[in-house]
């Protein structure tokens, strides 16, 4: 049976009231494919097995991962609302059934990763699990995002189980751990699990998000703890053991390039601990440069 620890009635009470969810659901949301960049991110790609029981079922630049178990499956991220038909086809092409998805989880509540959650929840009947902060943003369909405002809306969706840092989602002998890594969104989540390939066990990390695209890092009234949250996130990511580095955007871990690499002496190209460390270090450097630039420009002259 699927479960997540510390799910209480008080957690559920923290969700946005149903009436508000209904009102937001009726609101007109931004079409994810209205701009060329989004359309390029949503190009189809053939699904494939990454390692162990982890499969890629997303588009070229918005990820969706299927984690298969004997008791049903876990799906991480939905891409855009328009990505859902691709995910359906990809799951079927791999020989799995959408109806066997029991749990939906999310990296973060942005339209390019959560836009299809409402549709997938309805189509599969799966339970959606998310962190408290992102559950509120999911219920609002992206409205009042602390960094984007109402620019990138998506179909609102209610969360069935609230997760806290370190909670375990378990299904069919598989355990995936939620590490709250805020900043990119207040409830952004990095997921970690172990997989077996051959006779070896590997640590898999799905990075939730570490960039701050156009974010106000200094004196952000909508998100006053944003800098402290990013600091926490980089601390967590640097401490996580990682053999297989995955992320919400495939370009972060050079997915398309790795697909072109033939296994070297049986070594899976997605086993890339050095790539993970470089990515985290480079992301932290860019964040600190961005923060310093804003601190400098905010000083009185």
RAJOSUL-V931792 format. One record per pair of residues at least 24 apart in sequence whose C-alpha atoms are under 6 Angstrom apart, sorted by the first residue. I is the first residue (numbers start at 1). J is the second residue. Records with the same first field share a line. If there is no record, write none. Layout:
I: J / J
This chain:
1: 171
2: 170 / 171
3: 169 / 170
4: 168 / 169
5: 167
21: 139
25: 156
29: 153 / 154
30: 152 / 153
47: 90
52: 195 / 196 / 197
57: 87 / 90
58: 87
61: 249 / 250
62: 249
63: 248 / 249
69: 172
70: 172
71: 172
72: 100 / 101 / 102
73: 101 / 102
74: 101 / 103 / 104
75: 104
76: 105 / 106
77: 106 / 113
78: 113 / 114 / 116 / 117
79: 112 / 113
80: 111 / 112 / 115 / 116
81: 115 / 116
84: 116
98: 124
99: 124
101: 126
102: 126
103: 127 / 128
104: 128
105: 129
107: 188 / 189 / 208
108: 188
109: 134 / 138
111: 154
115: 154
118: 157
127: 160
128: 159 / 160
129: 159 / 160 / 161 / 162
130: 162 / 163
131: 162 / 163 / 164 / 187
132: 162
133: 186 / 187
134: 187
135: 159
146: 222 / 223
147: 215
181: 233
182: 229
183: 226 / 229 / 230
184: 209 / 210
202: 243
203: 242 / 243
204: 242 / 243 / 244
205: 242 / 245 / 246
206: 246 / 247
207: 247
208: 248
242: 273
243: 271 / 272 / 273
244: 270 / 271 / 272
245: 276
